[in-house]
Amino acid sequence: MHLFEFLPPMPATVAAVFLLAGLAKGVVGMGLPTISMALLALFMPPAQAAALLVVPSLLTNLWQARPARTLGPLLRRVGPMQMGVCVGTLAGAILFGPPAGDWGVAALGAVLLAYAAWGLFGTPPVLSARGERWLGPCAGMLTGVITALTGVFVVPAVPYLQSLALDKDGLVQAMGVSFTVSTVALAAGLWLNGSYGASAAGASFAMLAPALLGMAAGQRLRRTLSPRMFRLCFMASLAALGAYQLVEGLAS
């Protein structure tokens, strides 16, 4: 399949989606895959949308996973969760296939609603060291299965990472690590299902520029916009999109 055949007949609209998603990531440190999947799934199959976000998500999250000097201790702490992410994503891809059809839309809507509800009302408890040992792999596996079903890898990964009582920089880096691992696992799962080949990779790479441009603009905007107000608007918008997609998927 040729690169431009993989993209829908509205590449400017797709680029605008990644620009907006990058803007959100620049302001709050996350949201690129969530917004991309939420909006792209309105006019293309979920598996195609998931394939498009691989390169922008991977490279922006690798950037977020710096600096290297603090990566070792962090990986020792969140490594078991990341192993669970890989196992859950690949198992979900093998068992359920690529995100597709009405069930894929409904599953994505349900995840967006859950994520928005947590963002608006949730306050994760602080875990003990004993709790981390067993809850980390479980949270990772559940995140992986949800990733395979929907292409979104923030639930329950982000609430779990927030429960580790990391400082601000540590949390941002931990999210970068987790999202990087999830993106690689998602690409592997899509490849296993035949949804990620050379044309998909090329189209995904084409979306890197608008995502990076949006991220840079978001980082500048962060200095003038209240993160709390932006987060409220962000979560409310995701809740509305999630409700729409859940109803559409169940009614079809």
N, C-alpha and C positions, 0 to 999 in steps of 0.2 A: 504494500500500500504506500502510495506517495505521501510525503509530508503533508501537503495541503489537502489531501483527501481525508487525512485523519482529523483535521480541524473541521468544525462545522462551518456552514457558509456565512459566518459572521465573526471572522477572526478579530475584528476591532472590539467586539463585545467581550470576547474571551480575554483579550488583553486588558480591557477595562476592569474585568473581574479581578485579575491578578494584581493590577495597580491598586485597587481598593483593598484587597487582602494583604498586600505588602504594607500599605498604609497602617492598617490595624496592627500588624506585627511590629512595625516600627514604634508605635505608641505604647502598646501593652505587653510586647514580648511574645505574643502568640496570636493565633487566629488565622494564619495563612491557609492551612488546609481546611479549617472549619468553614471559613467564608467562601473559599473556592468551591468546595463541594456543595455547600448550600445553594449557591447561585448557579453554578454550572449545571447542577442536576435539574434545574428548571427547564433546560432546553437541550440536554444531551443525556445519553445513558450514564448511570453512575460509574460503570467500569471505565468508560472513556474519560470522564471527569477525573477519576482517581489517577489514571495514567498521565494526564496532563500536569498534575501537581507534583510529580515525583522530583524532577530536576530543580524547580524553584524551591520546593520544600527542603530538599537535601542540602543544597548549597547555603541557603539562608540559615539553616539550623546548624550546619558545620561552623559557620561564622559565629553563631550564638554560643557554641560549646566551648569557645576559648575562655580563659587562657590555659595553655598546656600545663603550666606549673601546678595548677590546682586540680587537674583532671584525674590524676592517679587516685588520691584519697576519695574523690567523689565517685569514681567508678567502682571502688571497693564497696562503697555503701549502696549504690543503686544497681550494681551489676546483676544481682539475682533477679531484680525486676525486669531488666533488659533481656535476660535469657527467657523469662516468661513471655515477654512481648514477641520474641522470635518464634517460640514454640506455638503460641496461640495464633499468631498471624498465619503461619504456614499450615497449621492444622485446620484453621478456618477456611483457608483458600482451597485446601484439598477436599474438605467435607462439603462446603457450601458453594464453591465456584466463585466467579467474580461477582461484584455487586451488580445486580441487574433487575429489571422488571419492577412491578408495583411493590413487591416485598422489599426490594432494595431502597426504594423511595421512602416507604413507610419506616423502615429501620433507621434510615438517615434522619428522618423527622423526629423519631423518638429520641435518638441520641442528642440531637440539637436541643430539644426541649429539656432533657435531663441536664445537659451542660449549662444551659441558660438558667435553669432553676438553681443549680449549685452556685453559679456565678452571682446570682442576685441574692440568694438567701443562705447559702451554705457556709459553714465555718468548720473545716476539718479539725478533728482533735489532734493533739500531739501524740505521736506513737512512742512507745517504749522500744528499747533495743530488741527485746524479746519479740514484740509485735512485728517489728520490721522483718525479722527472719522468715516468718511464714506469710505475712500479708504482702510483702514485696513481690514474690513470685506469683501469688494469686492475682494481685492487681495487674501485673504484667500480662498474664495469660488472658485475663478478661479484656484488657485493652487490645491485645492482639486479635482476639476473636471479633471484637467490635470493629477493628481496623479492617479486617478481611471482609466483613459484611457491608461496611459503609464507606471506607476510605478516610474516616475521621479517627484520629488517635489521641484525643485529649481526655476521654472519659474511660476509666477512672484514673488515668495516669496523673493528670495535673492535681486533682484533689489529694491523691496519695503523696505526691512530691511536696505539696504544701504542708502535709502533716508531719514532715520530717524536721520541722523547725530550722530550716536552713536560713542563712542570712539572705538579703536581697540578691546579691551577686551570685551566691551559691544556687539559689532557686532558679534564676535565669539560666545559669549554666546547666543545671540538672535538666531543665526543660529542653534545652538545646540538645543534650545527649539523648534524652528519651525520644524526642521527635526525629532525630537523625536515625536512630536504630529502627524506629517504626517505619520511616520512609523507605529504608533499605529492605526491610521485611515485606512491606507492601509491594514494592517493585518486584521482589522475588515471587510473591504470591500471584501477582498479575501475570508474570512471565510463565509460571506453572500453568496458568489457565489460558495462555495464549492471548492475553490482553495487553502485553507489553513487548513490543518488538522495536525494530529500528525506526519505523515511521512514528511510533508513539514517543520514543525517546527524542527524536528530532523536533516534534511538535512541542514537547515539554520543554526542551531547551530554548525554543523560541519564546516561551513565556517567562524566561528568567529575567530578561531586561525590564519588563514592566513591574515584575515583583520587586526587583532591587530598587527601581526608581521609587516605587511606593514606599518601600521600607525606609529609604533615605529621607523621604518627605515626612514620614511618620516620626522618625527620630527627631527631626527639626520641630515638628508640631508638638511633640511631647513637652518641649520647654515652655510652651505657651498655653496648652490646653490642660485642664484638670483631668488627670488620669481617672479619677473616680467618676466624673460625669461621662467621659468617653466610654468607660466600662459599662455604665448603666445603659447607655444608648446601644452599645454593642450587644449586650446580653438580651435586651428587649427586642432588638431586631432579629437576633438568632431565634428567640422564642417564637416570634411571629412566623418566620420562615419554617421553623420546625413544625409548628401546628399546621401550617398550610400543607406541607409535604406529607405529614402523617395522615391527615384527612384525605388527601388526594390518593395516597397509596392504598389506604383501607377501602376507599369508596370505589376504586377502579376494579 
